[in-house]
Amino acid sequence: MKTYRSACPLNCWDQCSFIVKVKDNTVVSIEPDPAQKITGRFICAKGRKHISRLRRPDRLTFPLIKTASGFQQTSWPEALALAAAKIKEALSRYGPLSLLHYYDSGHGGLLKNIESRFFSALGGCTVHKGSLCWSAGLAAQTYDFGAVLSHALDDLSNSRLIIVWGRNPAATARHQLPFILKARQKGARLIVIDPLYTATAALADEHISPRPASDGALALGMAHLIIKEKLVDEVFIRERSSGFAAFRQMVEDYPPEKVSAITGLPAGHIIRLARLYATARPAAILLGYGLQRHSNGGNTIRAIDALAALTGNIGVPGGGVSYANLQVAPYIDSDYLEGEDLKPQRRYYPKPRLAAALQHQLKEPPVQVAYISRANPLVQVGDSAALKRAFAAIPFKIVSDQFMTDTAAAADLVLPCTAFLEEEDLYYNSMSHCYLNYGPKIVDPPGQCRHEYEIMQALARELGATGFPQLPAEELLAKLILPLTREKGITLQQLKAGPLWLPGAKSIPWRHGPFATADGKFNFYASAAENEGSTALPHYQAPRELGNSRLHRQGFRYWFVTPHPADSIHSAHRLPGESKKPQVYLSPQLAEEHGLAQGDRARVSSPRGFLEAEVSVSPKIPPATVMVYEGWWEHSGAAVNNLTSGELTDMGNQAALYDCLCKIEKV
């Protein structure tokens, strides 16, 4: 038996550090690494699934070429020669912008990002801006603070009040929950604001359930009362903020009675919540990602940020508005990863608008070759039916994956890639903490699976792309963390010894010194937002689809929401046999209205498509809501993004996946 250290590669808040035990090239166990002080006590269900996934019989183990009779196994030399020939043809006829590179966060390893340099070495490509997941919130906090930073989790012990706003850590960030509960034991009050009654809401002192996408109005209504009753922190506003006068004038238009009509909350509840937040200092707000998945999502985050600024809950122990924690990224050589020194051409499109871009925008030149990795866009991008049609029109499509996903099945060439314990890499992709983890190659991959870096190296040689590195993985990792080594003294050898907390990481952001904005202050009024097409002040705007009266008249009257389940991340664990059957969750009132009972089969449809699944009746679901957990593949019959749209949020080129109306009927 041999023992190794590694880390979870999943796109998760927690990013657990692992102790991995191996015997005869087989992973025997994955256990928490106690050297990592946040995740060192237990591993969640998602982490435990890694063992079974490594040796599944349906794992892709050989390159596959699509023929008239289906996929045929081929050799790596043949697969690489075919890929290189198609890329060369596209480059010679149309130039580098005819190459499309689509990727996402299906694997958190640092080396995976070297793909961007590969395309830069070819002269450039067509690539996305924004994200399906979190970029509206990132843009919002960048406008307000200048950077996106979070308080350390153990700082919650200093809080008198904790508001978990649109987040469900009991399901999606299990290692944060002990810090919240410890703060409660010390006397902190816990309030959960969420339209859904979640597992976290069940643990709270109070659950507040506003109407979907009305959270921005709630925050502005709270700000109205806090200013009116002179509960603001005058020192913070005077010395550390800008634009307050314009913000104060704007929120005069959000009295409690008006906000009550928008949110569905009694005016008295809004007043009580505002007074509690303003006086129970220090107060921490933990933001979730569902808040900014509506068409008004970015401004919602900005309105909540403003609450913390008004009350002086920024830069103090026990305070903050924690959304994400991007403290490690500046110490990675991202310019080299992106290939900026190669001066590539790039053509951009908003990531959620991939279908529309392929159909209407990306025509001169047309996309000839698409390369997809770490992603399954045919079930992850909104308006999936439109994307399937647009994707099919691309002449040649290459997908790198471990399993035959819906996107891989639609490709012309499928390249089998290694899993995280079968390759060397570095992990720092937690969205809440600042640990870095080295991951060695621990077991040999099955069949002929290759690391994507090795695939790129071989393709670069085939294509004569001299700007792409041919270094061993270890040498490349050391090169990519040179800023970390120079500025923090951390070497790859040190990381090999175990998980390391980023030296000098801020446990309490903005405690000292200026903000990272242009004027060095918190921006109530953000000129940068205005310059980039948004509004300078965090206005509330009704969600575009949820408030669409025409759709209501057509019978699309219910909020279709697709939160993350506790057992999976996006489509990563939705392989056959890895999850229970999909279900449609309804309130008893809505089920009765449509003659549906527990176990019935229901069809849920939107203007774009439909799904079918078994009904589960639950009093935890709001009356006008239909809920299906996201991540299901097409074979399940419940691929949720057949219903969602390709629309964008108000900033950050973010997918407005939660801004979706549906109707429901018994099958």
N, C-alpha and C positions, 0 to 999 in steps of 0.2 A: 504494500500500500504506500502510495506517495501522496504528499499533501502540498497544495499550491494556494497562492492567493490570486484572486481576480475580482471582478466587479460586474454587476448586472448591466447589460448594454441597452436596456429598454428605455424608452422615452418617458421618464417618470420623475416625479418630484424627488423621490428618495435616493435613487441609485445606491443600492446596497453593496457593501463590500462582502466578498465571499471567501470562505475557506472551502476549497474543492479537494475531495479525496478521489484518487484514481487507482485502479488496479487492472492490469492487463489491457491497457488502452481503453478502459471503460470507466466513465464517471460513476462512482459509487454513491457519493453524497455531495450536496451543496449546503453549507451551513453558514450562519452569520459570522463575520469576522469581528471579534470583540475589540480589535484595535480601532475600529470605526465607531465613534461614540454616539452616533445618531441611529445607525441601523444595526448595531452589533448585538442586539438581543434576540431578534427573530427575523425570518424571511417570509414574505407574503406568498400567496398562492401563485402569483405570476412568476416569481423567482423559482419556486419549486418545480414549475413546469419545464424548466430548461432541460432537465435530465431526460424526460420522456421525448422531448422534441429532437434531441441529438440523434437518436437511432430509430426514428419512426420509419416504417417500411415505405412510406410514400415520399420520403426525402428525395430531392433531385440529386443525382450522383454523376450524371454524364451530360455533356452538351447535347442539345436537341435542336434539330432543324425541322421547321414545318414543311411538309410536302402536301401534295394533293390528297394523299391518303392519311394524313395526320402527322404527328411528330415522329421523327426517326432519330435514333441515337447516332451520334457522330463523334469523331475524335477532336481533341483540342486543336491540332494543326488545321483541320478542315474548318472548324468553327471560327477560328481567328482569321483564317484566310478569307472566309466569306464576309465576316464583319469588316475587315480591312478593305476588301474590294468595294463593298457598298459605300463605305465612308469616302474612299478615294473618288468614286464616281460622283457622289454628291458634292464633294469639294471642287472637283474639276468643272462640273456643270453649273453649280449654283453658288459656290463659296461656303465659308464656315457657318453662316447664319442658317443654312439649310439643315444643320444638325441641331436637334433638340435634346437637351439634357434635363431630365426630370428626376428628382430625388426627394426624399423626405427623411424622417427621423426613425426609421425602422431599426436602426442600429446606431448606438451612440459612440462608436469608436472614432477616435481622432483620424486614423489613417483612411477611413472611408471618404473623407472630404478631399482626398488627393485627386479624386475624379475631376474636380473643377480645374485643376492644373492640366490634366490631360487634354481637356477641350481647349484650354488656352494655348497649349502647345500645338494644336491643330489650326490655330488662328482665331478661335472663338466659337460661339454657338448661340443658339436661342435658349434662354433660361428664364425662370420665373423670378418675380419679386413677391414678397409677402409670404403668407402661410395659410394653411387650413386651420391652424390651432390657436395661435397666441399673439399675432403681430399687431392687432389693434391695441391691445393692452401695452405692448412694448412701446409702440409709438406714443401712446398717451402719457406714459410715465417719463418717456424721454422728453416730451414737450414740457412737462411740469418740473422734473428734477434735473434733466440733462443726462441721466443714466438710470438704469433699472437695477436697483439694489434692494435687498431684503434684510430684515433683522435676523440675527441668529435665533434658532428655535429656543435655546435655553433662556433668551431674554424675555420670553413670555412670563417667566416667573416674577418679573418686575411689574406686570400689568395688573391694574385693578379691574379692567374691563377688556374682554376679547370679543370682537365681532367677526365671526366667520361668515363672509359675505359671498354667496354663490360658490362655495367650495364644500366638498364632502370628504374630508380627509379620512374618515372611518372606512371609506371604500377605495380612495384613490391616492392617499398619502398616509399609509398606516403608521409610519414611524414618526409622524408629526403629532399624532393623537396623544401619546404619553406626555409630551410637553404641554399640551393644552390641558389635559386632565390634572397634571401636577400643579399648574397655575390655579386651577379651580380649587384644588385642595388647600392652596395658600390663601384662598378668599376671593379670587378673581371671579367676576360674573361672566358667563358665557352666553352670548346671543348668536343665533344662526338666522341669517336672512336668506331665504331661498323659497321660490314658489313651491318646490317639492319638499315633502317631509322625509328627509334623508336619515340615514343611520346616525349622522353627526347631530342632526336636529333632535333626535331622541335623547341625546346626552346633554343637551343644553338646558340652561335655566329658562330660556324663552326662544320660541320659534316664531319668526315674523315672515309671512307669506304674501309678498306683493304680487301684483299681476306681472306676467312675463314681460321683460324688457322695460319695466317702469322704474328700475332701480336708480337710474340717473335722476329722475324727477324726485324720488324719495330723498336722495342726497342733497339736491338743491333745496328741497323744502326744509330739510334739517338745517342747512346753511342759513336760510331765511330767518328761522327762529333764533338760531345762535347769534346772528348779527343783531337782530331786533332786541334781544334780551341782554345784549352787551356781555356775552359769555366768551368773546373772542380773546385770543392772546395778543394783546396790543404790541408787545415787544417783538414777537416773531413777525407779525405783520409789518411793523415799521422797519425793522432792521434786516429781515431775511427774506422778504417777499417783494414782488412787484405786480402791479396790475390790480391791486385789491379794490380800488375805487370803482373800476369798471365792473368787477365781479359783484360788488355790493349792489350796484345799481341794477344789474341784470337779475339777481335773485329776489329783488323786490316783487318780481312777477310770479313767485312761487310760494304763496301763502299756504298754510296747512289745508285749508278747505279745497283749494284747487288741486293740490297734490293728492289729497284724499280721493278725488274723482278720478285721477290718473292711475293711482296705485291700487285702489280698492281697499286701502287701509283707513280705519277711522282717524279723523284729524287728531283726536286726543292721543292716539298711539304714536303718531308722528311727532307730536309735541313732546311727549314723554321720552321717546328715544333720543331726540335732539338734546334735551336737557341732560339726560343720563350720559351721553357721549361727551358732552362739553364739560361736565363736572367730575366725572369719574376718571380723573387723570392719574397716571398715564393709561391710555387706552390704545390697544392694538387692533388693527384691521387686517385680516388675512383674506386676500381676494382669490376667487376662483376664476377659471377660464371661461365658464359658461356665460358669465356676465357680458363678455365682449364678443360673443358669437351672434349678436343681433346687429341689425343694420345701424343702430345707434351705439354700438358697444364701446368705441373709443371714448366718446364723450361721457359715457357712464363711468368709466374708470377715472377720467379727469375730474368729474364731479365729486367722486369719493376722495380722491387725492386732496381736493380743496377743503374737505371737511377736516382732514388732519392738519392742514396748514392753518386753518382758522383757529383751531383750538390749541395750537402749539404742540401737537402730538407728533412732531417730526424732529429727529435728532435727539430724542430723549430715551432713556431706558424704559422699556415697557410700552413704547409707542410704535409709530410707523404704519405704513400701508404696504404690506408685503405681497408682491405679485410674482416676481421672479428674482433671481439673484445671480446676475451676470458678472461676477467678480473674477472668475478665472480666465474667461475668454481673452481679455487684453494681453495676457501673457503667452498667447499662442501666436505663432507667425502666420496669421491668416492671409497676409499678402502673398506669401509664397504658395500657400495652399490654393489660392485663387489664381495664381499665375499672373499677378499684376505686372511683373517685370517683363513678361512676354508681350505686353500691350495688345491683348486680344480685342477683337470686335465682339460686341454683345448686343443682342436684341432681347428686350424684356417684355413680359406680359404679366398681368396679375395672376398668381398661382390658382386662385379659385375659379378663374375665368378661362381655364385651359381649353374647354370645349369651344367656347365662343371665339377664342383667339385662333384656334386651328381652322375654324369655319370661315372667319371673316378677316382677321388681322394679319396672320402670318402667311401672306401670299407672295410677297416680293422680297426674298425668294420663298418658294414653298418649302415646307419641311419635308425632307426626303428620308432622313434617318432619325429615329428616336432611340435614346438610350435611357432605360429606367432602372433605378436601383434603390434599395431601402424603402420601397413604396409599393402600394397596390392601388394606383389612382382610379382604376375603373370601378372600385367600390368606395373609395375614400373621398372623391371629389363630388361636389354637388351636381345635381342634374346628370346623374350617371348615364342615362340613356343617350343624351346628346353627346356625352364624351365618348361612349362606345362607338357611335357612328363616326365621329371625327377621327378617333384613333384608328379605326379600320381603314381610313383613307390614306394614312401615312404609308408610303411604299415599303419601307423596311423598318422593323421594330425589334430592338434587342432588349431583353429583360434579364437582369441578374437577380437570382433569388434562391432560396432553399427549398421552396415548395411550389407546386403548380397553382399559383394564385389565379384569380380571374384575369389579371393583367398579363401574367406569364402565358396563360392559355391563348391570349389574343396576339401574342408575339410571333415573329418569324424565326427568331433565334433565342433560345433560352440557355443561359450560362449558369451552372450550379456553383454557388458560392459557399464558403465556409461559415460555420457558426462561431460565436465568440470564444469558445474554449478551444477552437481548432486553429487559432491565429493569434498573432501578437498585436497588441494595441494598447492605447491609453484612453482612460475614461474620466470625464469630468462634467458630464451632462446633467447633473442634478439641477433642478430648478429652484432648490431651496438652500442647499448647503455648499460648502467650499472645499470638499475633499477631492483629491486627485487619486486615481487608482491605476496601477500598471496591471495589464493582463497578459501573461505569457501564453504561448501555445502549449496546451496541456495534453491534448489527445490528437491523434491523427484523424483527418476527416474521412468520411466514407467515400468509396469510389474515387472519382476524379475531381472532387470539389476543390476550388481554388479561392484564395483571398482576392477580393476585388483589386487590391493594389497589384498583385501579381498579374491579374487579367489585364489591367491597364498597362503594366510594363511590357507585356508581350504584344499588345496591340500597338503601343508606341514604337516598338522595334519593327513591327510589320509595316507601319506607316512612315517610318523614318522621322518620327517626332522627337527631335533632339532636345527639346526643352523639358522633357519629362524625366524624373529621376530614375535611375536604375540601381539605387542604393538598396542594401538590405533593410528590412523593416526597422530594425533596431537603430540603425544609423539615421534613417529618416525621422524617426520619433525624436531622437536627440536633437536633430536640426530644428524640428518644428517647435520644440520647447526652449530654444535658445533665449528668448526674452524672459522666460521663467528662470532660467539658469543665471542670466546676467543680473536681473533685478531682484530676484528672491533667493538666489543661491541654491535652488533645487535642481538636482541632476536626475537623469534617468536611473542611475544606479541607486540613488536614494529612494526613488519611487518603487523600484523593484523590491525593496525591503518591506513594503506595506503601505497602506493608505496614509496620505499626508494632507493635513489641513493647510490651505494656502497661507503662508506666512504674511502677517499684516492684514488679513482679511477683516473688513469692518463688521463687527458684531452689531453696531448701532450706526447705520448710515447717516451721513449729514450731521453728525454730532459736532464736528468742528470744521471750520473753513467754509469756503463757498460751495454752492451747488455747481453742477456741471453745465448749467445753462449759459447762454451768451452773456447775460448780465450777472451771473454768479448768484442768482436768487431763485427762490421758488416762484414759478410763473403762474399766477392766476390767469393772466392774459398772456397767451403764448403767440407771439408774432410768427414763430417758426411754423406753428400749425396753420396759421392763416396763409403763409407763403406757400405751403404745400397743399392747398386746396381745401382745408378743413376750416373750422371757425376758431378764432382766437380765444373765445370764452367757451366753457363747457356747457353749451345749451342742451336742453332736452328736446329731442325730436321723436315723435311717435314712430315705432317700427314700421317699415314700409309694408311688409306683407301682413303682419298680424293685424294691422289697422285697415286693411283693404276691404272697403264695404262691398265692392263688386264681387270679390271672392266669397264674402259672407253670404251674399244673395244666391250664389251658385251652390251653397251648401258646405263650403270649406270654412268651418266655424271654430275648429279646435286647434289649440297649440300642439304642434308635433315636436316633441323634444327627445333628444337622443343622447343622454348622458353616458359617461364612461362606466362600465361595470367594474366590479371588484376583482374579477378573475381574468381580465384581459386588458390590453392596450391597443386601441384601434382594431385592425384586422389581424394582429400578430398571433392570437391564440384561437382563432375561429376555425381551426382545422377540424375535419370530421372526428367526432368522439371526444373533443377537448372541452366542450361546453354543453350545458343542457340546451334543449330546444329553445329557439327564440320565442318570446312572449310579448303580447301587447298588453300594457298595464293601463287600466281604466279605473275611474272612481265608481262606486256603487251607483251614483246618480246617472252617470253617462251610460253605464252598462244597462241599467233599467230602461233608459230612454230608447235605446236601440235594440232592446230585446236580447241582450247578450248575457251569458252566464259563464261562470268559471269553467274553463275547458273548451268552450265553443271556439270555432275558428272565425277570425274576422279579417276583412280586407280594409286596409288603411290606404287612402289615396290622396294625392295632392294634384295640382294642375300639371305636374310633370311625370307622375308615375305612381306605382302602388306597390304594396307588399302584403303578404298574408302570414298570419301567425296565430298561435293559440292565445286566448284571452286569459288574463289574470286580473281579477277584481281586487282592488286594494283601497282602503280608506286613506292611504297616504298620498294618493294622487289627487290634485285639484280637480274640481268638477268639469272644467272645459279643457282638459288636457289629455292627450294620448302620448304615452311614453313607450319607446322601444330602445333598448340599449344598442349602442352603435357597434360597428365592427363586423357585422355578419357578411359573409360572402354570398354570392348569388345562389349557390346551391341550397342555401338555407331557406330561400323564399322571403327573407326579411332583410335584404340589403337596404339600409335606411336612406342612403343617398340617391336612391331612385326617386325619392320624394323631395329632397331638399333642392335648393336653387344654386346657381352659380353667382349669386349676387355678392357684393362686397359690403364690408362695414364702412363706417364713415372715415376711417383712417387706417393706415398700415397695410392696405391690400389684403385684408383678412376675410375669410369666408364667413358669411352671415348664415351659418347652417341652422341656427336656432330660430331664425326668422321665417317660420314655415307654418302654413295653415293646412289642415287636412280635414277629411271627413271619414266616417267609419261605417261599415255595414257588416251584417252577418253573412258568412259564406254559406 
